[in-house]
Amino acid sequence: MKSSFLKFLDNESGATAIEYGLIGALISVIIITAVKLVGSNLSQTFNKIAQNLS
């Protein structure tokens, strides 16, 4: 019983998958933030162009 518990504590096989998941989530948040910022700036630019054309 004690040896199986020690094996459980030493098992790190799932740690890498969790780390990759966290890195993927962080990259997703960065991409979403960048798209929102660029999207709003681009929308403002197109609105200015439309106003100048009319």
C-alpha positions as CSV (number, residue, x, y, z in Angstrom):
1,M,0.0,0.0,0.0
2,K,2.8,2.4,0.9
3,S,4.7,1.6,-2.2
4,S,1.7,2.3,-4.5
5,F,1.2,5.6,-2.8
6,L,4.9,6.5,-3.3
7,K,4.6,5.5,-6.9
8,F,1.5,7.8,-7.2
9,L,3.5,10.7,-5.7
10,D,6.4,10.2,-8.1
11,N,4.2,9.8,-11.2
12,E,4.7,12.9,-13.4
13,S,3.2,11.6,-16.7
14,G,0.2,13.9,-16.6
15,A,2.1,17.0,-15.7
16,T,3.4,17.6,-19.2
17,A,-0.1,17.5,-20.7
18,I,-1.3,20.0,-18.1
19,E,1.6,22.3,-18.8
20,Y,0.9,22.2,-22.6
21,G,-2.8,22.8,-21.9
22,L,-1.9,25.9,-19.8
23,I,0.4,27.2,-22.5
24,G,-2.3,26.7,-25.1
25,A,-4.8,28.6,-23.0
26,L,-2.4,31.5,-22.5
27,I,-1.7,31.7,-26.2
28,S,-5.4,31.7,-26.9
29,V,-6.0,34.6,-24.5
30,I,-3.2,36.6,-26.2
31,I,-4.6,35.9,-29.7
32,I,-8.2,36.9,-28.6
33,T,-7.0,40.1,-27.0
34,A,-4.9,41.0,-30.1
35,V,-7.8,40.3,-32.5
36,K,-10.2,42.5,-30.4
37,L,-7.7,45.4,-30.3
38,V,-6.9,45.2,-34.0
39,G,-10.6,44.7,-34.9
40,S,-11.7,47.8,-33.0
41,N,-8.9,49.9,-34.5
42,L,-9.7,48.6,-38.0
43,S,-13.4,49.4,-37.5
44,Q,-12.6,53.0,-36.5
45,T,-10.3,53.4,-39.6
46,F,-13.0,52.1,-42.0
47,N,-15.6,54.4,-40.4
48,K,-13.3,57.4,-40.9
49,I,-12.7,56.4,-44.5
50,A,-16.5,56.1,-45.1
51,Q,-17.1,59.5,-43.5
52,N,-14.5,61.1,-45.7
53,L,-15.9,59.5,-48.9
54,S,-19.5,60.6,-48.2
